Amino acid sequence: MTTSPLRSEKLDLRLTPGAKQTLQRAAAAAQRSVTDFVLESALASAAETLADRQSFQLEPEQWEVFVAALDAPPQLHPRLARLLQEPSVVELSVVEAPPAGGAG
């Protein structure tokens, strides 16, 4: 018999009555408690979201191309360099903003 780790952490969330009813119906259909259903569903979604950020596999030829791209010197992009030297829309709006206090 294996023992599961003790659940000592708590997570609270607010939801609409409709969302709660949906979760209760789904948990009942899966013959699980709402807590177990929500926890398992959330952990499955988290694992799927994180999967491509934790590891990835490449064929040997693809790996060589990937490493070569990482090792290559950066490419110059004159339009991007010019864009980054210009003031942003936010900076321009601060400069052009009327003085505080309005017209009197």
MODELLER restraints for C-alpha pairs under 7 A, 6 or more apart:
rsr = mdl.restraints
at = mdl.atoms
rsr.add(forms.Gaussian(group=physical.xy_distance, feature=features.Distance(at['CA:23:A'], at['CA:34:A']), mean=6.63, stdev=0.5))
rsr.add(forms.Gaussian(group=physical.xy_distance, feature=features.Distance(at['CA:24:A'], at['CA:34:A']), mean=5.83, stdev=0.5))
rsr.add(forms.Gaussian(group=physical.xy_distance, feature=features.Distance(at['CA:27:A'], at['CA:33:A']), mean=5.86, stdev=0.5))
rsr.add(forms.Gaussian(group=physical.xy_distance, feature=features.Distance(at['CA:27:A'], at['CA:34:A']), mean=5.27, stdev=0.5))
rsr.add(forms.Gaussian(group=physical.xy_distance, feature=features.Distance(at['CA:27:A'], at['CA:37:A']), mean=5.48, stdev=0.5))
